[in-house]
Amino acid sequence: MAKESMIAREVKRAKLVEKYAEKRAKLKADRNYVALSRLPKNSNPNRKHNRCKLTGRSRGYMRQFGVSRITFREMASFGLIPGVKKASW
């Protein structure tokens, strides 16, 4: 389980990305890199991390399902994900 502070940091980054998305796109189109560099660093979408929706784990994230590999495996073994069969894992 991820620390609450780490999850809060990701939420803050997501809000900054949304807030500055239009401004960033406009500055990129105008090729005004000086003004672009003055924007907050966390407003860049590259700084946002994917996290598991259930546990908050950042590593082993499966984008298609929105969960980490460990959570996916647990859900699959309990039959909570339709169409996934447990083979030999």
N, C-alpha and C positions, 0 to 999 in steps of 0.2 A: 504494500500500500504506500503510495506516495505521500510525502509530507503535505500538510494543508498549505504550508507557505509556498511550496513548489506549484501546487495547483492554482493558488491565488495569483502567482506570478504569471502563469499561462493565461489566466482569464484577463489579467491586466494587459498583457501583450495583444490578445485577441481584440480587445476594445480599442487599443491604439491603432491596430492595423485597419479596423473599420473606420475610425475617425479620420485618418490621414490618407485613405485609399484614393479619393478623388484628387486631392492636392498632389499626391505623389505621381499619379498618372499624368496630370497636367504638366508638372515640372519635367517629367521624363519626355513627354511629347515636345516640349519647348527646348529640350536639351540644356536645361538650366541646372547644371550639376552642383553649382555652389549653393544655391538655395536648397537643393535636394539633400545636400550633406548637412544642412542645419536642422533638418527634421529630426525628431527623436529616433535613436537607433532601434528601439523596440517597435517602432511603427513599420519597420520593414517586414513583409510577410515571410521572409526567409528565417527570421528569428523565432517564429512560432513552431512549437513542437506538437506532434500528435500524441495524445495520451489515451489510454484505455478508458472507456466510459464508465466501467465498473470499479476498477482498482486504481486508476490513475497512473499506471505503469507506462513509462515512455519507451522502453525498449521492447522489441519484438512486436511492434504494433502492426496489426493486419487491417489495412485501410478499407478493404471490402466489407468487413464486418464491424469495424470501429472498436475492436477489443484487442487485448494482447494475446500472444500465442498461448500463454498458460490458461487464460480465461476461456479462450476458444476451445482448447482441449478439454477442459472441465465441462463446458456446455455441451460439446459434442458427445462426450461419454455419458452424459445424463439424457441425451436425446433432445436437447433444447434447440438444436439447429437442424431444420429439416433438410434432408438430402445428404447428410454427412454420416457415413458409417465408420465405426471404429475398426481399423484394420489390425495392424500389429504395432502398437505404440505403447 
